Each structure stands twice: as structure tokens, then as C-alpha cells.
Amino acid sequence: MDKNSYKNMLETIQEFHNKHDFKNNGGEDLAYRVALMVEELGEISACVTKGKSKTYLAEESADLLILLLGTAISADFDLNEAFWQKMEKINQRKSKIINGKIRVSEFKGVDK
């Protein structure tokens, strides 16, 4: 198995969903998945703010990625395609320094 393949990652998550019958047990409910992603983002935040190891940060980030891939399965959209479309869109944007940090946003309603 090519561990650098998006397709293989997605197939592995689909197998995990099938193994635990997510579809019939609430595991593909989108509101539930959002709550799980918020929880994982909180754990990532704790890694950074509490100075936890890169290993722990990597594990929590992987949890979030797994949930994101699973959400694409649950909501039936192509996350790979969405990623590339979004990258094309944001690569057209200009960056702006806000409070000393770079932002690349649409900056709606903000003087440029």
C-alpha cells in the first residue's frame, strides 16, 4: 500500500467506517462529526499552549485528519478535489499582516 496516496488514505478510512458500521450507528452524522473535530482541535491547541511534544501534536493532528477524511465520506464529497480547488482560489489572494501575523483571506469589508 502506498502510504503517500490520498486514495489509499480514503479507502482506509472507509474500511474503518465499515468495520464499525458508522453509517448505521450515528458515526456519519455531520453535527456529531463537527463536535468531534472541535474536540480534536482543542487537543491540538492544548499541545501548542501547554508545550507538549511534537509526537503528541502529530497524533492529535492525525486524529483531526482522520475525522476530516471521514467527514468527506459521510457528506459524500471529494475532499481531494475540494482541496485543489481551494488552493487555486487562495493562491490568487494577497496576504496582509494583521497584528504582526500574516493572513491570506478575502478580507471582506476590510480596507486593503
C-alpha positions in Angstrom: 0.0 0.0 0.0 1.3 3.4 -0.9 1.1 5.4 2.3 1.5 8.7 0.4 -1.6 8.1 -1.6 -4.8 10.1 -0.8 -6.8 7.3 -2.4 -5.3 4.8 0.0 -6.0 7.0 3.0 -9.6 7.4 2.0 -10.0 3.7 1.4 -8.5 3.0 4.9 -11.0 5.4 6.5 -13.9 3.9 4.5 -12.8 0.4 5.8 -12.7 1.8 9.3 -16.3 3.2 8.9 -17.5 -0.1 7.5 -15.8 -2.1 10.3 -17.6 -0.1 13.0 -20.8 0.4 10.9 -20.6 4.2 11.3 -23.5 4.7 8.8 -26.0 2.8 10.9 -24.7 3.9 14.3 -24.6 7.7 14.1 -20.9 7.9 13.2 -21.6 9.7 10.0 -23.9 12.3 11.5 -22.4 15.6 10.4 -23.2 17.6 13.6 -21.6 14.8 15.6 -18.5 14.8 13.4 -18.2 18.6 13.8 -18.3 18.2 17.6 -15.5 15.5 17.3 -13.4 17.8 15.1 -13.8 20.7 17.6 -12.7 18.3 20.4 -9.6 17.3 18.4 -8.8 20.9 17.6 -8.9 21.6 21.3 -6.5 18.8 21.9 -4.2 20.3 19.2 -4.5 23.7 20.9 -3.5 22.1 24.2 -0.4 20.6 22.6 0.7 24.1 21.5 -0.3 26.1 24.5 1.0 23.6 27.0 4.2 22.8 25.2 3.5 19.1 24.6 5.8 17.1 22.4 5.8 17.0 18.6 4.8 13.4 18.8 1.6 14.2 20.7 0.9 17.1 18.3 1.4 14.8 15.3 -1.0 12.2 16.9 -3.7 14.8 17.6 -3.3 16.3 14.1 -3.7 12.8 12.6 -6.9 12.4 14.6 -8.2 15.6 13.0 -7.2 14.5 9.5 -8.9 11.1 10.0 -12.1 13.0 11.0 -11.8 15.3 8.0 -11.4 12.4 5.6 -14.3 10.6 7.3 -16.4 13.7 7.0 -15.8 13.8 3.3 -17.0 10.2 3.2 -20.0 10.9 5.4 -21.1 14.0 3.4 -20.2 12.4 0.1 -17.8 15.0 -1.4 -14.4 14.7 -2.9 -12.1 16.3 -0.4 -9.1 15.9 -2.7 -10.9 17.9 -5.4 -12.1 20.5 -2.9 -8.5 20.9 -1.6 -7.1 21.6 -5.0 -10.0 24.0 -5.9 -9.5 25.9 -2.7 -5.7 26.1 -3.1 -6.2 27.5 -6.6 -8.6 30.1 -5.1 -6.4 31.2 -2.2 -3.3 31.3 -4.3 -4.9 34.2 -6.1 -5.3 36.2 -2.9 -3.0 38.8 -1.5 -1.6 38.5 2.0 -1.9 41.0 4.8 -0.1 41.5 8.1 -2.6 41.7 10.9 -1.3 42.1 14.5 2.1 41.1 13.3 1.0 37.8 11.7 0.4 37.1 8.1 -3.2 36.4 6.9 -4.3 35.2 3.4 -8.1 35.9 3.4 -10.7 37.5 1.3 -10.8 40.5 3.8 -14.4 41.2 3.1 -15.4 44.7 4.3 -11.8 45.5 5.3 -9.8 48.3 3.8 -6.9 46.8 1.9 
